[in-house]
Amino acid sequence: MYKFLPLVSSSTKATLTINNFEAGGDGGGPSECDNQHHSGNDPVEALSIGWYNHGKRCLKDINICGNGKSVSAKVVDKCDFDDSYPNNIVYALKIV
């Protein structure tokens, strides 16, 4: 069972990392939400388990804000880690 303290919300600050969701990339296998790989041109991301919320955010667009900029990207996966890992991680494929 996963425990998240503090709970994540829309205002929780996140750590953004850039991953490759293409076949053979560091994003691993096909994405959890649509069982597909995604090209480097697709604005997609994987969310930590707290934000992923048992797949309730699958294929929905979310806004990622930082450094005075904002970008919209589609949720296609959850981050692969256990409950000892930080719950405020966003893996993104491409931020422009």
C-alpha positions as CSV (number, residue, x, y, z in Angstrom):
1,M,0.0,0.0,0.0
2,Y,1.3,3.5,-0.9
3,K,1.4,6.2,1.7
4,F,1.7,9.8,0.6
5,L,2.7,12.4,3.3
6,P,2.1,15.2,2.6
7,L,-0.7,14.6,0.2
8,V,-0.2,15.8,-3.4
9,S,-2.4,18.5,-4.8
10,S,-2.6,20.9,-7.8
11,S,-0.3,23.3,-5.9
12,T,2.3,20.7,-4.7
13,K,5.7,21.7,-6.1
14,A,7.2,19.0,-8.3
15,T,10.5,17.8,-9.6
16,L,10.5,17.6,-13.4
17,T,12.7,15.2,-15.2
18,I,13.0,14.6,-18.9
19,N,12.6,11.0,-20.1
20,N,12.4,9.3,-23.5
21,F,9.1,7.5,-24.0
22,E,10.0,6.2,-27.5
23,A,10.6,2.5,-28.0
24,G,13.9,1.6,-26.5
25,G,14.1,4.9,-24.5
26,D,14.7,5.3,-20.8
27,G,10.9,5.6,-20.2
28,G,10.7,1.8,-20.3
29,G,8.0,-0.2,-22.0
30,P,4.7,1.1,-23.5
31,S,2.9,3.7,-21.4
32,E,0.4,2.5,-18.8
33,C,-2.6,4.6,-20.1
34,D,-2.6,3.7,-23.8
35,N,-0.1,0.8,-24.2
36,Q,1.9,2.8,-26.7
37,H,5.3,4.5,-27.0
38,H,5.4,8.2,-27.8
39,S,7.6,10.2,-30.1
40,G,9.9,13.0,-29.1
41,N,7.4,15.4,-30.6
42,D,4.6,14.5,-28.3
43,P,4.1,16.6,-25.2
44,V,3.4,13.8,-22.7
45,E,4.3,12.9,-19.2
46,A,4.2,10.3,-16.5
47,L,3.0,11.3,-13.0
48,S,4.0,10.1,-9.6
49,I,1.6,7.6,-8.1
50,G,-0.2,10.3,-5.9
51,W,-1.0,12.5,-8.9
52,Y,-1.6,9.5,-11.3
53,N,-4.4,8.6,-8.9
54,H,-5.0,5.0,-10.1
55,G,-5.2,6.1,-13.7
56,K,-7.9,8.7,-13.2
57,R,-5.7,11.3,-15.0
58,C,-4.9,9.0,-17.9
59,L,-5.0,10.7,-21.3
60,K,-6.0,14.1,-19.7
61,D,-4.0,17.3,-20.3
62,I,-2.4,18.9,-17.4
63,N,-0.4,22.2,-17.1
64,I,3.2,22.2,-16.1
65,C,4.4,25.6,-14.8
66,G,7.8,26.8,-14.0
67,N,10.3,29.6,-14.6
68,G,7.5,31.9,-15.7
69,K,6.3,29.5,-18.4
70,S,3.5,27.0,-18.8
71,V,3.0,24.1,-21.1
72,S,0.2,21.6,-21.5
73,A,1.0,17.9,-21.8
74,K,-1.0,14.6,-21.8
75,V,-0.7,12.1,-19.0
76,V,0.2,8.8,-20.5
77,D,2.0,6.9,-17.7
78,K,2.8,6.6,-14.0
79,C,6.3,6.8,-12.7
80,D,7.7,3.4,-11.8
81,F,8.9,3.4,-8.2
82,D,7.9,2.3,-4.8
83,D,6.4,4.1,-1.9
84,S,9.8,5.1,-0.5
85,Y,10.3,7.4,-3.5
86,P,9.2,11.0,-3.5
87,N,5.6,11.5,-4.5
88,N,6.1,14.8,-6.4
89,I,7.8,13.6,-9.6
90,V,6.8,14.4,-13.2
91,Y,8.6,12.7,-16.0
92,A,8.1,14.6,-19.2
93,L,9.1,13.8,-22.8
94,K,9.4,17.3,-24.2
95,I,9.0,20.7,-22.7
96,V,9.2,23.6,-25.2
